Structures are given as structure tokens and as C-alpha cells.
Amino acid sequence: MTDEHEQPDLACIDVVELVTDYLEGALPAATARRLEVHLETCPGCTEYVDQMRAVAGSLGGLPEDSLPPEVRDGLIAAFRGFRRHP
Amino acid sequence: MTEGNITALRRGDADAFATLIDRHSPAMIRVAMAYVPSRAAAEEAVQETWIAVMGGIDGFEGRSSLKTWIFRILTNVAMRSGARERRSVPFSALADAEDTGEPSVDPDRFLPLDHELFPGHWAMMPSRWPTPDEGLLAGETREVIAAAIADLPMAQRTVIALRDVEGWSSEEVREALEISAGNQRILLHRARSRVRNAIETYYGAVTAEPMDDTATKETDDRRA
């Protein structure tokens, strides 16, 4: 708890490598605190973290390809037949 | 998926089966693609998996979630299919092969590490994106993002699709792909970093860091 004061400030070039671990809550507490201290005075890294958060949070609206409809319907028909005559 | 749904499947409820297919097939295709050489082969593996689920649901003991069980079957089917094509490696090996240790941001964007005042700090800061209120997927960036994801190496693409597109938890991704927590985060980080870079390139949005410009290339060029 005390030795964190002796560690040098994080540089921006380090912060950009730690962002995902930070957003995932996977950074050691002392490192997370150093990162937050850095963000308080660094608009560039604050913007960067916001952008990474925006990327992570926005992709849920992308469409994902599924099975071709005829394959899907074939499977459901097979399920009906299978369960009727197991 | 709740116990009630499993009961419905065992009872032969085709609607419950259809719901299950629609919910999981996109992610299953994503995962299968990491093991087999083509989209067609991935769809075949998914189809084969659903047939196995049909036949195995009565024997499913509920020691894992239904989702976990389905994806375990899928991985086995896809690995076997990939092995026939001499392509298949465990996902973790694919991930290791892809990891070139690339920096998340072009190092030229930062001041040198021996800079007197601001070592390793931004020389060209990221500037605020002109994102519409409706979000990144509302405008043309939607195509930029889709293209950036499609260009990712396979392991990164699979992880970002499962985590951020499908909304899986990190635990679910780790379990389905049999990778460590650390590996999962590295792949996610590389993938999100590349997508962020693609958006930034599209917006063309970088600004010179105002507090210090003596070390930037631009200044050197101007002097030259």
C-alpha cells in the first residue's frame, strides 16, 4: 500500500496498454489508482479511455449472421420428427 | 436458459428449440470459424451440433449451463471437422500465433521516452469524435466498424464478437474458447484497439498536443 508512492507516474504510452484491463476491473488496485490519478490531469488519456469504452459499448447493435433459413427450418422440422418418434 | 426451457425441449416443444437455435447460432458460427476453413464448413459444424443437441438433451445433466454444454459439443464437432481438413489447432494456439506484441497506438503519437518534460506522453492527442447522439453505429462509422472487425485476425475477431457484439461475459468466453483470463483480455484489448484506430482514422481526428511541440516531427520538418 505504501510503495505505490515510489512508483513513477504512468505515461500515456503505458495507459493505452492498460485500458482494457482497467475497464475489465482486472488491474491491481494500486495500478488502477495510478491510472485514475493520471486521468485526472490528462485530457488525451481521458478521451482515449472514453473512446475505448464507446467502442466496447456500441457493438451490440451490429447484426450477426445466422444459419441460412432453410437450414434453420430443416433443423426445426427434424426436431419435430425426432421428438415424435424418438 | 432456464430449467423450464430444458423441460420444454424434452417435451418436444419445437418453439423452444427454434428460440435456442436463433439465440445461439450466430455465436456458434463465429466460434466454429476459428476451427474450420470456411463459412460453409462452420455452418455444417453448427448444424451437426444442433442434431447432437436434439439427441442428447434427455441425457443433459445440468452440471454446466445449457449454453456451455452446447458450445462444448460445437467445439468438439468443429475440431474434428477441422482436423479432417488439417487445419484445426486449439484456440489458445491460434491466439498465441496471432500475438505479435503490436502497440495499441502508433508509437509516433507519443513523445520519446527520454523526453525531458513529458516522456511517453501524447505528442498528438486523440481528439473528441463527432459521434452522433445515436452512437457509433448510427452513421457511416457503422460500415467502418464492421470492416475493421472483419479485418481482425481470427482469434481477436472471435473474442470481440462474443464479448462486445453478442454481449457474453468474460467467463463465458474463456470457457467456450478454453483460454486463460489474461489471454482473453489481451485478445479483447488488441481487437478493441484496432477498431478504435479504424474509427479515428475515419474521423481523421488527431490534434497536436498544445503543451509541448518541440519534439514532434512536424516541428522538425518545419525547421528543416
Interface residues (C-beta under 8 A of the other chain):
Chain A: A11 C12 I13 D14 V16 E17 V19 T20 D21 E24 A26 C42 P43 G44 C45 E47 Y48 Q51 M52 A54 V55 A56 G57 S58 L59 G60 G61 L62 E64 D65 S66 L67 P68 V71 R72 L75 I76 A78 F79 R80 F82 R83 R84
Chain B: R11 G12 A14 F17 A18 I21 D22 S25 P26 A27 I29 R30 E43 V46 Q47 W50 I51 M54 G55 P103 S104 V105 P107 F110 L113 P119 G120 H121 W122 M125 P126 S127 R128 W129 T131 G135 L136 L137 R142 I145 A146 I149 I160 A161 R163 D164 V165 E166 G167 S170 A181 R185 L188 H189 R192 S193 V195 R196 I199 E200 E209
